[in-house]
Amino acid sequence: MPETKTSLGREMLTTDSKVQAPVVGLLKDASVRKPLSATVNRSEKRPLLTFPPRFQKELQVHLAKNTSNEQNAVWSDAVDTGKYDSSALQSNHNSELVQSRLKEIMCKYSNGIWFSKLPQLYRKMFNEDLQQDVLKQLEQWTHVCTVEKSAPSGVAELLLYPPRSGQHQRNLIFNQKSIDKKQEPSFTNKTVAQGRKPIAAKSLVSKNIEIKQKITELLQRYSSGLWAKALPKVFEEAYKMQFPQNILDDLDCLSDICTVDYAVPGDRKKAILYAKIKSDEKNDKPKETFSPVTPTALVKPEPNEVIEDHIDVGLRSNKNSSNTDQLTLTENETTPIAEEFTKSCSMQPTPPALNIPAEQFPSVLVVELHNTEAVIRYIGPEYSGALEQMEDSMKEYYTYTVDLMPLSSPNVGQLVAIGAEEDAWLRAQIVAMEAEKVKVFFVDHGFNEVVDKAKLYKLDRRFCSLPFQAAKCKLAGLEVFCKEPCVLESFELLASGKILLMEILERSEVPLVLLYDTSGDDDFNINTACLKALYDKILGLNLKENGVYLNVVVTNVCSDGTIYCQVPSKGWTQLNALLEKVEQYFNYRQITSEYFVSLPFCGKRCLARWRGKWTRVEITNVHGTRVVDIIFLDTGIVASVAVTELREIPPPFLHDSVSIPPQAIKCCLADLTFNIGMWTPDAVLWLRDTVLNCSDCSIKIVKVDDTKGLVHIYLFTSKNFPNPERSINHKITNADLWKHRKDVYLGVERSSTGFPSNKGDANIASEFETKTSVKDFGIAPIKMVAPHVIHNALPSPFVLPQPGEHMDVFISVACHPGHFVFQPWQELYKLEVLMEEMILFYSSTEWQCISVEKNKIFVAQLDNKWYRVLVKGILTNGLVSVYQLDYGRHELVSCRKVQALVPQFRQLPFQAITAQLAGVKCEQWSEEASIVFRNHVERKPLVAQIQTVQGSANPWDRKVVTYLVDTSLPDTDVWIHDLLTEYLAELSKAA
């Protein structure tokens, strides 16, 4: 009987037996949304299944323990004779990354490991499989490990040790021996033999240990990783000491404190450093579940709560109950309650913990904001749907069961059932008791109520299986302001009682979240809106229609003609004083890791450099984990920066910083004499040249549009005020400024402060190549730039597996089974790095005037991100039809936002691979079948078994015919073509 092994959740024969097809039941519903269960058998027509990379763990264990003599012979022959092609082997993996990881394993297991255990350890530590060709090169990599044979029997008897001591010691001391050569005394062999300790070497090692400890502290702050090239700047600013530059030349010396990930193969400068998580920290990490909500854990009653005899026992929201409608409960009583709760729970089953939804953006019903946490309920079939079913069952049980009697002796902490309005029955927990009144907490709805004891019934065991549905969350950015009355009032108005979209930023027992109201045209950030409630109205600008304001400074002119102005005010004076204190705070204090922004999110307030000083910014968009878009609150300038450039607002100044409203007023020119439509580059450039460098402007308010946050103004320079005929509004109507010229585009001139930036809405000078500790943003002069040279070199195409082999994929686009687009799963992190690099590059350099050509490769800005695109067509209205070469989507974009793709972003192969589903044929796919297919594959990681590859000269014209397998279920693999075949068969029978 041949031995079997498991792969893709199935029994697989280790002999040459063919894979049996699953017998899948017929679909009962045309709109199938859940994967169908499948039995063990597979179709004999299906190609022989091999093991994909993500599912080799058990296979590696089997091979390690049962290595054949044939495999041993291959190893011995390759190592002893050197008859393998090393260049071919190195092409299949990133040698530097693999060697760095192997050094990490050797450092952890310094006493040596068996060769057979290496694939398992590698898989366990890095969640990737170790290529077989790497194993053949280990004996050649003497700087990585030492290979010894414990017995002459073969591969399974090999032992791996860390490299020899001399070479290992050089790695540990950061290769500083050459730097400190003059300072380090020489020691003869006799000195060493006599056991004398080299003092200089000892001090050097201790210094290196100190540096490593400081680097570890920094990396722990950046949990999403830190660019190696940013490490010196962050290190020197945090610790006010010089960073050993030679560390960047040999990042392997940090392998004992961090994981080095080379995002771009062969480019050591594009490395990302990740802090190592200790084993005890992993074990202590809280699970992504909620503990059962107890009265003392969720809603702690106030000390002055008492009971009134005339209270209404009907179920109502806690916000309608006055303080006199509560039971007395002091802080000292919480311990006895907890003890009684534990005793009571031991007598009845405890519901399981509530799991946090797996999706990042679940829908929630907001109950209230209590203390520093919001009380919510999750919306969905497993949450609100299950609760509705349980409460219907409770209603039927407690309404029609005749022998039920109220509880005679209820206890604090006991779970009970309570009849409410409209014959509803709800679960509750007793918080406190007094005479004939009992205070309860409704564990599924998140509020307290005072009821008569006669309303309490024993909660039947059948209703204890569903977790308590009332949950808690922390509002990001409002942690220290949740008790402010204005914040509570704003939250009550904007969020309480509404179903909102929740973004989970940090998963923990009480997750950190953002709340969004998506009922309008734009997503409304509740956290940011509540933060604005803290604005000091005295410091705000009370702009009035027909008001005239002098000494106005124009800080920014956007490409759509929007203007940002600063008007002298009390708030502006206090802001300048505050920022001066912040500057002194950072200058005379060591910057520790808590001042770095470790968790960026939309709406977060922090600090960035502008014109040499720290100023307030707000994060408006987050790209991946290391790049964000920001707006300078007091100038209206926007920029894309690395997260490492931002700083937290120091706690002593946090409240004052939030209370001062933004000083940049968003304006537009009023009463223009004709409909200008889209602003031309000439008009924008003229407006910038006229007003940005003017030290004394004046404005007259025409209209204040609070709904859009826009002020309509007449703008004057100092010499023209107050003559309306000489206003900027009148001058800009010159017809010559509104002629659209194909050869003109907005650009900025490099200034002495560094690289200016143009994101289309701002002109920013960034110190990318200076030696300052952080980037600095400022206004730069404007100029028209010459056409840019377009590079035509294409990256090498992605190497696809051979027919019959597997690969892990992510489905980015799914139109129908005859056309979908996948991305190689193992390459996604490289694509993320590329996207972040392009955002930083194109946001900090000149936008060039280019000639857009059909069927050429460019880069285009879409939704504040930059994508590598193929131009498919040029429209007459100034739009360009493009195809995203890494995501497979077709888009329309303004020709203004198309730029040349520079050579440094042409190295990574294009990631979008067009495909069609194998195993099923249909000339015309119906919309219903396409929806079924899309629901099962789009934006999901799957396993692809390649059938054929149709090659082409252009990478984007290649097409792959492949099977798709959903392996997300624990014991069932869903072959997508089987699912569609059964669906089509069901449709034909129905017809």
N, C-alpha and C positions, 0 to 999 in steps of 0.2 A: 504494500500500500504506500504510495508516494506521500511524503511529508508535505503538509500544507503550511502556508504563511499568510498573514493578513495584510492586505493593501487595499486602499480605498474603501476600507470598511468591509471587505469581502474576503472569503477564503480563496487563496491563489495557490495553484499547484506549482511546486518547485521543479517538476519535470517539464517536458515539452507539451503537456496537455493544454488544449485550447480552453479559453475562458467561456463559461456558459452564460447565456443571456438571462436577464431577469424576467420573470413573469409578472408583469405589472397589470393591476386591475384597471378596468375601464373607468374613465373619468365620469363622475356624476354631474359635474357642473362645467359649463363652457368657460366660465371665468375662473379657471384654476389658479390659486394663489399659493398653495402650500405644496412642497415637493411630495410626490407620490412615494409611498413605501414600496420597496422592491424585495423580492426573495433572493435566495442565494444563487440560483441558476442564472447563467449568462448565455447569450446566443452564440452558437458555434460559428456564426458568420462574422462575429466581431473579431477584429485583429487581436493577436496575442498581446496581453497586457503586461507591460513592464512597470517597474516601480518608479514613480515620479519623485523628484527631490524632496517634496514636503512630507513624503510618507515612507522614508527609508529607515526610520529609527529601529523598528523591529528587525528589518532586514540586516542592518549593520550589526546588531547583536548576534543574529544567527550566523552571519558570515565570520564574525570575530571568533565565535566558539567552534565553528565547524569549517575551518579553512582547509580547502583541499590541497593535495600535494601538487596539483597542477598550478594553483595560484602561487604556492611557495616557489615553484620552479621559475615562474615568470618573474617574481620579485628578485630571486637570487641571480637569475641571468641578467636582468636589467641593471642591478646595482653592481654586480661584480665585473661585468664587461662594459657597462656604460653604453649599451647599444640602443638607448632610447633617444628620441629627438627632443632635447630639452626645450628648444624654441617652440615646438608644437605644444608641449605640455604647458608652458607658461602662458600661452595664448588663451587657455581655457579658464584661467582664474587670475585674480589680482595677487601677484606674488608678495608684494609688500604688505598688503592687508593680512594675508594668510600667515606670513612669517611673524607679523606683530602679534597675531592671536595665538600662534603656537608658543611664542615666547611667554605670553601671559599664562598659558597652561603650564609650561615648564617652571615658571616662577611659583605658581600655586602648588605644584607637586614637585618640590625640589628634591625629594628622595627618590624620584624616578617613577615611571608608570610603564605598564605593559603596552606594547605596540597595539595589541588587539583592542585595548580600551580607548585608544586615542579618538577614533571616529565618534564613539558615544559621548565622550567628554566635550569634544568640539561641538557636536550637535546640541548638547545640553546648555553650554555656556553661550553660544552665539546664534542658536536657532537656525543654523545652516548646516548643510552636509559637507564633509570634507572630501574633496575630489580625490579619486583614486590615483591620479597622476601625481598629486602632492605627496602621497605616501611613498612613491618611488624616488622622490627627490630628497627625502629627509636626510639620508646619509651624506648627501652633497652639501646640505645646509648646516655646516659645522658651527656657524654663529648662532643657530637657533637651538640645536640640541645635539647631544651625543648619542649615537646608536651603538648599543652593545648586544651581543648574542649570549644569552645565558646557557644555551645548549645548541648543538648543531642541527636541530631538528627542523627549523624553518621560521616562517613569519611570526607565528603565534608565540615564539620564544624570545622575540626581540624585546629589549628594554630601552626606554628613552630617558635620558638624563638632561639636566640643564647643561649649557655649553661649558667648556673648560674654564677653570677659575680665572685665568689671566684675561681672557676675552670678556668673561662675564663681569669682572671687576671694572673694566673700562666702560662698559655700558652703565653701570651703577653710578659712576662719578661724573655723569653728564659730559664725558670727553673733555673735561676742563684741564687735563694734564698739560696740554699744549699751551693753554692760555696762561696758566700760572707757572710755567716752566722756570722763569727766572726767580720766582719767589720760593719755589719748592726745593729744599735741599736734596742732594743726591745721596744715595745710600749704597754702600758696597755690599757685595754678597756676604762678607764677613759680618757686617752689622746686622743684616737680617738673620743670619744663622745664629747669632748670639741672642736673638730674641728682643732686640731693641725696637721700640715702637716709633714709627715716623710721625712726629708731632704735626708737621704740616699736612700730611695726608689725613690724619685724624680730624683736624679742624675742618678740612675741606669736605670730608664725608659728613660731619655734623652740620655744616652749612647747607649741603645738598639736601639733607633730611629736612631741615627747616624750610627750604624752598619748596620741596615736595608737599609738605604739610600745607603751606600757603596755597599752592596750586590746587590741592585737593579741596580746600575750603571754597575757592572760586568756582570749581567745576560742580560742586554740590549745589551752588546757588543757581547755576544754569543747567537745570535738569534736562532740557531739550538739546543740550550739546553746545559747545563753544568752538568757533572757528579757531584753528591754531594760530593763524596770522593775527587774530585779535587778542591773543593771550598776553603778549608783552605789554600792550597798552593798558589793558584792564589790570594786570598785575602791578605795574608801576604806579597807577593811580590809586590803587587800593592800599598798597603797603609802602609807598614813598621810597622805594629802593629799586636799583637797576635789575632788570630781568636778564638772566644769562642767555644771550642770543643763540649760543651754540646748542641750546636745547632744541630749537626748531630744526636744526640740521640733523638731529638724531632723535626723533620722537619716540623711538623704541625704548629709550631710557625711562620713559614715563609709563611703561606697560604695567608696572606693579601698582600704580595708583589710578590709572584711567584706561579706557578703551580708545584706541586710535582707529578711526574709520576714514579710509582714503576714499573720498566721494568720487574723485576723478582718477581712474587708474593711471599710474605713472607720474602723477603730479602731486608731489609731497606737500606743496603749498596749499592744496585744497583738502586738508585733513580736518576732521571734526573730532573733538575730544569729548568723551562722555565719562562722568564720574562713575567709579565702580560702586555697586551696592553690596554691602556686606551681607553675609548670609543671615546674621541675626536681624538685620534691618529688614530683609525680605520677609522673615518670619513674623516680625512685629508689624508689618504693613497691614492696615485695616482692610478688611474685606469690603467689597463694593455692595454692601447690604445695609439696610437700616435695622437697628435694634428695635424690638417691639416698643412702641411709644407708651411710656408710663406717665402718669400725671406729673410726677416730680421731675421727669426728664424733659417733657415737652412744654407744658404750661404750668408754671408755678403760681398759685394764687397769691394775691396781695394780702398783707397782714391785716388789713382793715375790712376784710370781707365778712359780712354777716347775713343772716337769713331774715326775711320778712314773711309774716304769715300769709299775706294776701298775694304771694307771688303766683304768676301764671306758670303752670307746669308744662305748657305746650313747648314743643321743640322750636327753638329760634336761634338766630345768630348771636354770638357772644357780644357783638357790637351794640345790640339793642338792650343789653342787660346793664343796669346801673351797678355801681360798686356796692350799694346797699342790698342788692339781690344775691349776694354771695355768702358762702360760709366762712367763718373765721378760721384761718390757717396761718400759723407763723412759721418762720424759718426753722425753729427748734422742733417743729412737729414733722418735718420731712423724714427724719430718720425712723421714728415709729411707723410712719406710713409705709416706708420702704420695707420694714420688717413684716408688717401685716400683709403687704402685697406679696412678698415672697411666700409667706405661709399660705395665703389664699391660692396662689398660683400652683402650689404643690398639690392642691386638692382638685384642680381642673386642668385640662390640657392647655398649654400655652401656644398660641398661633406662631407660625414660623416668621422669621425676619422678612421684611419687605425688600426685595431686590430692586436696585436702581435699574431703570430701563437701559438696554444695551445701546440704543441710538443716542446720538449726541444732542439731538433736538427733540425731546419728547414734549407733548402737550400736557399742560397742568391746569388744574382749577385752583386758583389762589384763594385761601381762606382769610388770612390776616397776617400782619407783621407783628410778632410778639417778641419783645426784648430785642435781641440782635439777630433773630432768625425768622424766616417766613414759614408759615404753615401752608402746605399744599396737598393736593391729591393728584395722582397721575391719571391721565386719560388714555384709555386703550382697552382692548379685549381682556387682557390679563389683569387689569386694574379696575377701572370704573365699570367695565362690562361684567367682570366676575362679581363685583360688589352688588350690582343691580340684581343679578341672578340670585345671590345669597339672600338679599333683603326680601325678594319676592318669596323665596322659600320660607324665610322667617315669618313673613306675614301669613302665609298659608298655615304654617305649623302652630303659631301662637293664637291664630284666630279660630281654628277648627279643632284644636285639642281641648277636650272638655275638662279633664282632670288636673289642669295646671293651676297652681296656687302661687300667690306672691311669696317672695322670700320672707321667712320669719325672722332670721337673724343675719342680715347682710354684714359683711366685713369690708373694711377699707382695703382697696386694691383688688377686690373681687370683680370678675367680669360678669355682667348682667345683660339681660335683654329688656328694653324699655319700649312701651307703646308710645308713638308720637302722633302728630297730626296726620289726617287723611289715612288712618288705620295703618300707618307704617310702623315697622318694628326695627329698632337699631341696636347695635352693640354699644355698650358703654362700660366704663370702669369707675368704681366708686372712689372718690377723692377724699371726701370727709362726710361725717354724719353728725347730726344734732337733732335731738327730739324726733319729730316726725318728718323732718326734711333731710334730704341727702343730696350732696353735690356730686355730680358725675361728669366724667369726661367722655365724649363720644369719640371713640378711637378711630372711626372711619371718616369722620367729618371735621375733627380738629377744633372743637370748641366745648366750653363747659356749660352746664345747666344745673339748676336746682329743681328737684322733683320730690314728690311725696314718696315715702317708703313703699306705699301700696302699689306704686307703678313698677317696682323692681321684680323681675322674674329670673329664674335660673337660666343661664345661657346653656343651651343644649350642646353636647359635644360635637354634633354635626356642623355647628356654626363656628368652630374654633380652628378650622383648617386654613381659612383665608387670612393672610397677614393683615395687620392693622393698616388701613389705607391712608391715614393722616401721617404725613411725613414732614420733615424739616429741611430747610436749605438756607445757606448763607448768601446774601446778596453782594456780589463782587463790587468793590468800590465804596460800599456803604457800611462796612464792618464797624467803623467807629462812630457812625452817624445815625444808626438805626433807632436810637432812643430820643433823637431830636424831635420835638413836637411837629415841626414843619415837615420833616421827612415822613413821619407817621401819617400826617394828614394827606400829604401828596400820594403816598402809597395807597391809602384807603380810597382815594378818588380815582387813581389810575389803574389799580390792579385788583383790589379786593372784590371777590365774587365773579371775576372774569376768567375765561379760559385763555391762557397765553402760551406762547412758545418759549420753552426754557432751553438755554444753551448750557450744557454742563462743562465747566472749565476744569474742575478738579474733583475727582471721584473720591469720596471718603464717606464715613458714616453720615456726616452732614455735608453734602456736596456744596461746592462754591459755584454759583450760577449767575447767568444773566437772564432777564425776562424781557420778552419782546411782545408788543401788541401788533399783530399782523393783519388787523381788520381793515386798515387803511391802504392807501396806494403804496406807502413806504413803511418798512418795519420801524416801529417806534420803540426805542430802548428805554425801558422803565427805569432801570438803574440810573442812567444819565439824567432822566427827567427828575427823579427824586433828589439827585445831587444838586440840581439847579435850584431846588427849593431852599437851599442854604444861602443863596445869594443875598447879600445885604442890600436892601432896597435903597438905603441912604446913599450907597456907593454906586448905584446904577445910573444910567443915562436916561433921563426922562425927556426923550425927544418929542417935540411938539411940531405940528404942521405950521408952516410959515416961519418957523424959528430959524434964526441966523446964527452960525457958529464960526468963530474966527480961530486962527492959529491951528488949523486942522492939518494933520499929516497923513498923506496917502501912503499906505504901507505895501499895497499889492494891487496889481491890475491883472485880472484873469483873462484867458483867451476868449471868453464869451462876453467880455465887457464889464463883468462884475468888478466893483471897486471896494477895497477895504480901507477904512479911514480910522484914525484915532482923534478923538475930540478931548481937549483938556477937561478934566473933571477931578473930583475928590478921589474917586476910585483909582484914577491914573497915578495920582500923587502917592496914595498908600501902596499901590502895587510896586512902584519904583523903590520905595523904602523897604518893602518886604523882600524884593529881589536882591537888594544890597545886603540885607542880613543873611540871605541864603548864600550869597557869594562869599561872605566872610566865614560862614559856617563851614563851607567846604574847603576854604583856603587854610584854615587853622585847625583842621581836624583830620585824623586819618580816616579815609573812606573804607569802611568795612563792607563785607559782602551783602549785608542787608540793604544797602543803598542801590544795588543793581536791580533792575527790573527782571524778575525771574518768571513771571506769569503775565505776559501781555494779553490784553483783551480790548475789545471795542468799547470806547467810552472811558478808558482808564486815564486819569490825570497824572502826569509826571513831569520831568524836567528834561530839556535838551539845550544845547549850546546855540546861541544866536548872537552874532556880532561880538563874540568873545565873552559872553555872559550867559548864565543860566536863566532860562525863561520857561514859562508854562506851556505845555503842549497837551493835546488829547489824541489818543490813538484812535484812528478812524477805520483802519482795516488791518487785518493780520494775515500775512502771507507765510504759511508754514509755521515754523517755530522760531525763526531767526531774523525775519524781516517784517517791518510794519510800516504802514502809512500813518503820518501824523499831521496835525494842523497846529500851527502856533496860535494859541488862543488870542493873543494880543496884537497880532499883525495880520492874520488871515492867510499866512503863507503855508503851503502844503509841501510835504517832502516824504520820500521813502528812505528809511534809515535801518541800520542793523540794530537789533535790540540792545546790543552792548553799548550803544551810544546814549541810552536813556538812563536816567537816575530817578529813584524814588524821591518824593518830596519829604524832607526831614520832618519827623513827627512834631517838633515844636512849631513848625510853620504850616502844618497841614490844614488846620481849621481856617486860618486867615487866608491861605491860598485859595481855598474853595469858596470863601465868602465874598471875595472880590470878583465881580462879573467880568467876563472877557471884555477887553478894551477895544477890540477890532469890530467896527460896525460894517455890516455888509450892505452895500449901496449899489444903485444903478442910476444911470443918467436918465432924467425925466424929460418928457415932452420933446423927444427927438422929432424933427420935422418930417421924417419919412420912415417907412418901415424898413429897417436896415437888414432884417433877416440875420443870416450868419455873419459874425464879425470876420472881417478879412485880416490877414496878418499885418497889412499896412496900417489899418485903423488901430489895431491893438498896439503896434509899435509906436505910432504917433502919440497915442494916449499915454503910454508908459514914459516916453521921452519927455512929455510935457509936464506930467504931474509927479512922477516918482522922485525927481530930483529937486522939486520945488519945496522950499523950507517953510513956506507960509501960504497955505491954501485956505479957502473959505467955502462953506456950503450953506445952502438954503433948503430947508426940508419942504418937500412938496406933499409927500404921502408916506405914512408909516404902515406897512403891511405886516402885522404881527403874525398872521398865519404862516407866511413864508419867511419871516425873519428878515425882511428886505425893506430898505429905506430908499425912496425915490428922491433924488436931490438935483439941485443945480450946483455945479462945481465951478469955482473961480480960482484963478491964480491971484496972488497978492496985488498985482498991478491992475487987474481988470475988475475987481469987486467995486461996486455992486451992479455994474452995467450988464443986464441980461443979454444984450446983443454981443457982448464980448465973452460970454461964458464958454466953458469947454463944451457944453451941450450944443451950442450954436456952431462953434468952429469945426467940430468933428463931422458935421454933415457935409463937408466938402466931398463932392462926388468922386474925386480922384482916389480917395482913400478906400472906396468901396468897390473898386474894380478887382475882381478875383484874378490874380496872376498865378499861372501854374509853376513859375520858377521861383516863387517867394515862399519862405516858410519861417516860422518863428524860431529864433535861436538866441543864444546869449554868448557874450564874449568872456573869455577867461580873464579873471581878475587876479590880483596879486595874492588874494586870500586863499586861492585854491580853485577847484573845479566848480563852476556854476552849474545849476541844474535847471531844467525846464520840463515840468510834467504837464505842460499845457496850461496850467493854472497858476504857476508860480515861477519865480526866478530866484534860485537859491545858490549861494556859493558854499561848497562843501570842502572841507580840508581832508581830502582823501590821501594826498601824498605829503602832507606836512607832518612834523614830528610832535604836534600837540597831542594831548591825551585823548581828546574827543573831537568829533567833527564840529565845525562851526558854520552856521548858516547866515547868509546875508544877501542883500540885493546886489546884483551885478549889472554892469552896463549892457545894453542890448545892441546887437548887430545882426545884419543879414549874412547868412553863411553860404558858402559855395556848394555846388552839388557834390555829393559824396561818392566815392568809388565803390561800386558794388562787387563783392567777391562772389565767385561762381563755384568755388570748390564745395563739394558735398561730402558729408561724413560717410564713412563706410557703412553699408547696411547691416542691420542686426542679424547675427547668425542664428538661423532657425534650426530646431532639431530635425533629425532625419525622419522620414515617414515611419510611423509606428512608435516613435518616441513621445515622451510626455514633457510638458512644461507647465509651470504655474503661471496663470494669466489673470489680469483684471479687465473686465469688460467695461470699456468707457462709453461705447455707443452701441445700441442694439435697435436697429430699425425693424428687421424681421430675420427669420432664419437664413435667408439668402444673402443678407448683408449685415454684418456687425463688425466692430473694431475692438481689438484687444491690445493690451500693453503687457510686456513681460513683467511679471511680478517682482522678480529679483532686481530689476533696474529702476523701480519706482523711486527709491530713495535718491538715486543719481539724478533723476528728473526733477525731484523737489529741490535739490541743491542748485541745479541749473536755473530753475525758475527764480529762485531767490537771488542768484548772482545777476541775472538779467534785469531784475527790478532795480537792484542797486546801481548797476552800470548805466542803464538808460535814463534813470532818474537823476543822475549826477553828472551827465555829460551833455554836450550840445546835441540838439535835434537837428539833423542835417537835411538839406534840400536834396531829394533824390528823385530819380526818374523811375516810377513804378512801371514794371513790365509784366506782361502776362507770362505765366509758366516759369517765373523766377522765384527764388527763395528770399524771403524778407523776414522781419520781425514786426509784429503789430501789437498795439496796446488794446486790450479788451478787459473791461471791468477792473481797471487799475493794475492789471498784470500784463506781462509781455510774453507772447507766444511766437514760436517759430512757425511761419506760415508759407504756403504756396499760393501765389496770386492766380486765381482761376478766371477772373474777369474784371474789367474796369468800366464802371458805369458813368453815365454823363452827369450825374448829380453830385459828383465828388466822392462817391462811395466805391469801395473796392470789395469784390467777393474773394474771400480767402479760405483756405483749407488748413486747419491746425494739424501740423505734421506729427505732433506728439499726443494728440487727443482724438483725432479723427472727426472733428466737428467742422461744419461749414458755417461761416459767419460773414456778416457785412460790417465793414469798418471804414471810418473816414480816411481818405488818403493822407490826411495830416498826421495820422497816428501810425503810419507805416515807415519803418526805418530799415537801414541796411543791417544784415546779420553779420556781425564781425567774426573774424576767424576763431576767436577763443570760444565761441558758442556753437561751432560747427564740428566739435570733436565727438560729442555723444550721438550715436545713431538715432535716427528718428524713431520714436517709440510707438506710433500708431501703426498697427498691422491690420489690414483689411482681411476679412475671413467670411466663410459661409459654413453652415452646419452640415456635417457629413451624416450619412445614414438615413436621410429623409429627403424626398424630392417633391416639389410642388411648383407648377408653372406660375401661379399667381397666389401669393399669400394674402389671406383675408385679414381685415383689421383685427378681428377677434383673435385669430391665431397669432398675429404679431404681438398683441397685448399679452397673451399667455407667455410667449417667448420672452418678451421684455421683462415681465414681472419676475421671471425665474433667473435671469442672467445679468441684467443691466446693473452696473456699479457693484458687482459682486466678484470676489476672488474665486476662481474655478480652476480645474485641471483640464488642460487641452491635450488630446491625443491626436497628433498630426497625421493626416491621411495623405495629402498631396500638397505641394507648394508650386504655384504657378509663378515662375520668375519673370522679371522685367528689368529693363535698364535703369528705371527710376525706382527707388525704394518704395515710394508711395503707390506705385502701380502694381506691386506684388499682391497676390491673393492666396490665402491659405484655406484649404478645405480640412476641417478638423471636427472631431467629436468634442463635446463639452461634458464634464462630469462635476456635479455639485457634491462635494465631500464634507459639507458642514454638519450633517447629521451624524450622531455617534455610531450608529450601526447600519446605516443605509446609504448607499451611493445612488444619486439620481442622475441617470444618463438622460440628457436633455432631449436627444433625438427619440428615445423610447417614449418619453412623456408626450412629445408632439405627435408621434405615430399613433398612440392610443387616443389622443384628442381628435385627430383626423378620422380615425375609425369610428369614434363615437358620433362625429358629425355626419358621416356617410350613412350610418344606421338611422339617425334621426331624420335624414332626408328621405 
